[in-house]
Amino acid sequence: MEKERTDQSPVVEVWWKPAILIFSKVSWWILWPIILSLILGKYLDYRFATAPRYLLICVGVSFIVSMFQIFTILKKYMKEIEQEAKTDKKSDK
C-alpha cells in the first residue's frame, strides 16, 4: 500500500507496524510493574524483616495492575480494528 503525499514522495505503510506497537505496549505493562514490585518488595521485606510477605503482596498488586492495563490497551485496539472493518465494508459497497 502506498499513499501519495503532497510533496510527491511516496509513504509506504508497513503492515506489521500496529502489531509491533501493541506488542511493545503490552510488554511494557508486563515488565516494569514486575521489576518495580520485586525491588520494592525486597526492600520492604529487608526493612521490616518479614521474609516474603511484602514481596508477594507487591507482586500480586503488580500482576493485577498489569492485567488491568493490558486489558485496557487491547480493548482500545479492538475498537480501532472494528472501526476499520466497518469503514472497509462501507468502501467495498
Steps between C-alpha positions, in 0.01 A plus 500: 500500500635836405357835585591810306616808685474853374875526448485205257706261717319172569434384856493126544281359776649196665240231574671377817545839666174489707586151626843614620345804665249285691773252595724773636224661706390167646859396573558831676204434733625150577866584558512822703237432766663165576849649521383784724304263723801272541721791601241652733399165650859396569572838658191488723575142605856599588386814682235331713651147513186337365651239263281467190187681622546839332664347196194283436262787568686731260517233228127430540412868472727543198336199334155654548620838369666334199191299409275806529726711279543223242122457487459876451757509219352201318147635537609825337661321206203269455276807461740642241500173307119486504480857370746421221297194407182709482664761278641226277152350460357841412771566243448158337134577424 
